[in-house]
């Protein structure tokens, strides 16, 4: 069955960096767009970044443009989110998404 397993979250100070990873299995990874979403307490889940199957087109939420980078390795069935210059407002549970499927999420907390 389809599995998406996120890792790499944690507590980081403002201005710091984290790299999230998502390991995918159970489907033809290289055929599907992949996305990262996040959900902060009391807020709706929102798209952070998305990448097409071949990596040729990437979309970012305005709030993270210039700070976050999404990438993928189709051979390893992995998708990544490099997050730099983190801000307290980036605090959320981050979810990996393939159309119709979600991972369990990984907590990112940005605080001094």
N, C-alpha and C positions, 0 to 999 in steps of 0.2 A: 504494500500500500504506500501511498505518498507520505513521505515524512520530510519535514523541514525543521532543522534543529539549529537554533541560534546560540551563539556564545560570544563572549568578549565584553559584556556589560560590566558595570561597576560604578564605584564612586570616584569622581575626578574633580579637581579644583577648576574654577573658571579659568579659561584660557588653555586648558589642557587638551589632551587628545585621547581618543579610544578608537579601536578598530573592531567592528562587529563582523562576525562570520556566520554564514548560514550554510549548513551541509544539507544537500538535497538528495533524496533517493526515491525510487518507486515510480519514476516517470522519465520521459526522454527530455532531460534537462536542457539540452542544447536547442530544443524546439520552442521553448517558451520564454516570454518576457518574465523578468523577475523584478520584484519591488521590495522596498523597505517602507514600512508605515510606523507611526508612533502614536501612542495614546497617553496623554497626561491626565492626572487625576481630575475628574469632573469635566473632561473635554472629550470630544468625539475623536475617533481614530482618523488620522490624516496621513496622506501620502507624503513621504519624505523624498524618495528618489526611485526611479525606475530605469531599467535597461533592457533593450531589445535582445532577442536571442543571440545575435552575432556581436552585440556590443556597439553597433554602429550608431544607435540613437539613444541618448540619455536625457532624462528629464529630472529637474530638481524643483522642490518647493522653493518659493522665493526666500523663505526664512533661512534656508541653509545654503543657498548658492554662494559659491566661493569659499565655503568652509568644509563641506562634505563632498566626498567622492565615492560613487558607486562603481564597482567593477565585478567581473565574473571570470571564472576559470571553468570553461565547459568540460575540459578533460577531467577535472577534479570534482565537477558538479558542486561548485562552491560559488557563493556570491558574498561580496564584502561591502562594508560601509566604513570608510575612513572618515572619522569625525575630528576636525581640528578646530581650534579657537572656540571650544565649547562654552556655552553660556548657561546660566541657571534655567533659562526658559527651554533649554533642550532636554531637561529632565522629563523622562517618560519611559514607558515600556515600549521597546522597539520590536517590531514583528517583521519577519520575513514572509513574503507572499509570492505564490505562484497562482495563476488564475484558478480560483475555487478552493485554494488551500492556504492554511496559516500555520506558522510555527507557534510554539508556546510562549514566545516572547522573552526578552532579556532586559533587565532593568538598567537604565542609565540614570545616574544621579549626579548632577553638577552642583557642587556646593563647596563653600570654603569652611 
